[in-house]
């Protein structure tokens, strides 16, 4: 007899194979977060080289104080959605501050970055429309497309020519298509030639959405992301981002140069049918956004140590992602080998991310390291030394 639970056999097998490692990577417990770059894991202080805390703001006194103040002033939660249960003044202020940060007329908050992609796509496209997705796009972009009911076509990762071909084949439908890409891809740490994507979209009249989840705060002179770094803020149609990485909180947003974004509030189910962000989260996000704007030195520091990490790992003879960025990926020749490197790194006191198929972009296995502006030079050297020990005697690729 069939059961709904039959489909879990594969997941159970995966869990068991990961557990054979000793420490199952999906079940690592940070017994205590010590500061922005260290946590206690298995009883000992461990360097966090696998978070998205790019600007190191999670323990910033200004952010913590703002959150505490909001807790006492506005309580622990909003208990409902903005549509049904009301907007808090801070929701509106944060929206205004984000719009102003980008120089756009509109911004819209969501309760998570995942929800921001779902909510934007589900509002913008629907059955009969077309979304052109980068082959390595984040799951939330895929899920947003699915929720919308639009037709999904994939083009080769970061390849504007591949997009051009796909749009050409669409004929008349190309002018109402949406193209979705990312500003900084979170696994290999690579980033696309955004202006070339703008060229192709403009050629066919398609709209362009850029998910700047990992590039907010890390790229562009003022931290606005790849769209700023490439000088195309006036050519991109929608930017989606998250508060959960550089801003050290949770929540997401969509901004646009198009006034129509304000109408998404009336149609976007992931905006309407979920509770609005908690006051303390909105308050710490506002404080973090202020620091992002006032302290460009955090971004400079991040790129200085990212360059050191990339070069240090490269000098070990390892094969890395294609571009220097705050995410540095070490390619491994097999999933088993990647698991053993990850395990040895943890034993050396360095927490990284194990990425194996199907989570990896090209079917490969890798160790993802990511940096924070709060990492000290000494910690960066410790990470490099630990990778050296964990990969000793074997080339990772
Ligand atoms: N987009 C991208 C590219 C992401 O990497 C993530 C999170 N990993 C999200 C969206 C979702 O953001 P959040 O975790 O804040 O919901």
Boltz pocket constraint, residues with backbone or C-beta under 6 A from the ligand:
constraints:
  - pocket:
      binder: B
      contacts: [[A, 112], [A, 113], [A, 114], [A, 115], [A, 117], [A, 138], [A, 140], [A, 182], [A, 184], [A, 186], [A, 211], [A, 213], [A, 214], [A, 242], [A, 243], [A, 244], [A, 245], [A, 250], [A, 251], [A, 252]]
      max_distance: 6.0
